[in-house]
Every structure is written in structure tokens, then in C-alpha cells.
Amino acid sequence: MQNQNSLGELITLTLIIVIMLGGLTMMVGGPSLTRRLYRWLFQNLVLAPLSWGVSQVWNGIELFLRWCGQQLWHLLLWLGQQIGQLLWWGVGQTVRIIGVLLLAFGRGIRWAWVRLIT
């Protein structure tokens, strides 16, 4: 049968070792050495992994935001192309309508000139 250690057992064992180290340093070096030991253990066993984890989470958030920005940029480029095509289509339609109106206006003037003047 395999030895399966749970996270709780690992934490309990770590705390027992830390308390025993604290007692040993208290007997050998006094409260000053014990404080330095606990400070060192806290910085290296708690703060360092926590800092690393926070930096990893922040890097993940930064990568996600960068990806979102790229997707937004591609969407804006695509929309710009679509809107540009629509604008050119609209300009073409406007020019065509103006041309038809000018042609009709020109024919109307010519018709009036022919009918009324001559």
C-alpha cells in the first residue's frame, strides 16, 4: 500500500518542525535568534511564494488584457474596412443620384428652352 500524504498532514508536519526549531533556537540563542529565525522562515516560506504567486497572477492578467487589446484592434480594423466599403458605396450612390438629378435638370432646361424659346 502506498503512503498517501495529504496537504493537511504536510502543513501539520511543517508547523511541528518550525515550533521545534523555535524551541531549539530559544534554548541556544535566546529570543533574538528565535525572532530572526521566525522572520526568515516567514519571509522565505510564506512571503516569497506568495509574492511569486501574485506576480504570476498579475502576469496572467497582463497577458489576458494584452490579448483583449489585440482582439479589439483586429475588430476595429475589420470594422474600419466594412465601414470604409459602406462609405464608398454611399459616396458612389450619392454621386450617381447627383448625376441623375443633373441629367434630369439638364434635360428639363433643354426641354424648356426648346419649348418655350423656340
N, C-alpha and C positions, 0 to 999 in steps of 0.2 A: 504494500500500500504506500502511495506517495505521500510525502509530507506537504500538506497544503496550508500555507500561512496566509492568514487574512490581513487586510490592511490594519484592522484594529489591533491584532497581535503585534504587528510591526511597530505601530505607534506606542503601544504599551512597553515593548522591549526597549525602544529608544528612550522613552521617559525614564525607565528604571536605570538605564546606563547613564543618562545625564544626571540624575539625582545622586547616583553612586559617585560619579566624577566630582560633583559638587561637594559631597561629604568628604571625599579624599582630599580635594584641594583645600577645604576648610581646615582639615587636620594638619595638612602640610604647610600651607601658605597663609592661612587666615582669610578674613573676609575680603580683603583687597584682591587677592588672587582669584577667589571664587567669583567676585563680580566681573573680573576680566574674562574668566573662563565662560561665564554665562553670556556676557556681551558678545564674545567671539562666536560661541555656539549659535546665539540668536541671529547674528549677522550672517553667518555662513550657512546655517541650516534653515533659516526662515526667510530673512530679507533677500538674500541672493537669489534663491529660486523664485520667490515672489516677484522680485524685480525682473527676472528673466521672463517669467510668465506674462507679466504686464507688458513688457516690451514686445513679446511675441504676439499678444492680442492686438497691441497698437499697430504692429507691422501688418497684421491681417486686415485690420480696419483700413489702414492706409492703402493697401493693395486693392481692397474692395472699392474704396472711393475712387481710386485711380481708374479701375475697370469701368465704374459707373460713368466717370467723366469721358472715357474713350467711347463708350456706347452712346452717350449723349451727343458727343461730337459727330460720330458717324450718322446719328439720326438727323442732326441739324444739316449735315452735308447732303443727305438724301432728300430732306425736305426742301433745301435750297434748290436742288435740281428740279424737284417736282414743281415748286412754286415758279422757278425760272421758266420751265416749259409752259406752265399755265399763263404766266405773264406774256411770254412771246406769242402764245396762241391768242391771248386777249388783245395784244397790240396788233397782231395780224388781222383779227376780226374788226378792230376799230378802224384800221387803215382801209379795209375792204368796204366797211359801211360808209366811211367818209368818201371813198372813191365812188361808190354807187350814188350817194347824195349829190356829189359834184357833177357826176354824169347826168343825173336826172335834172339837176338845177341848170346845167348847161343846155340840155335838150329843151327844157322849159323856156329858157331865154331865147334859144334859137327859134322854137315854135312861135313864141310871142313876137319875135322880130319878123318872122316870115308872115304871120297872120295879120299883125297889126300895122306894121310899117309898109309892107309892100302890097 
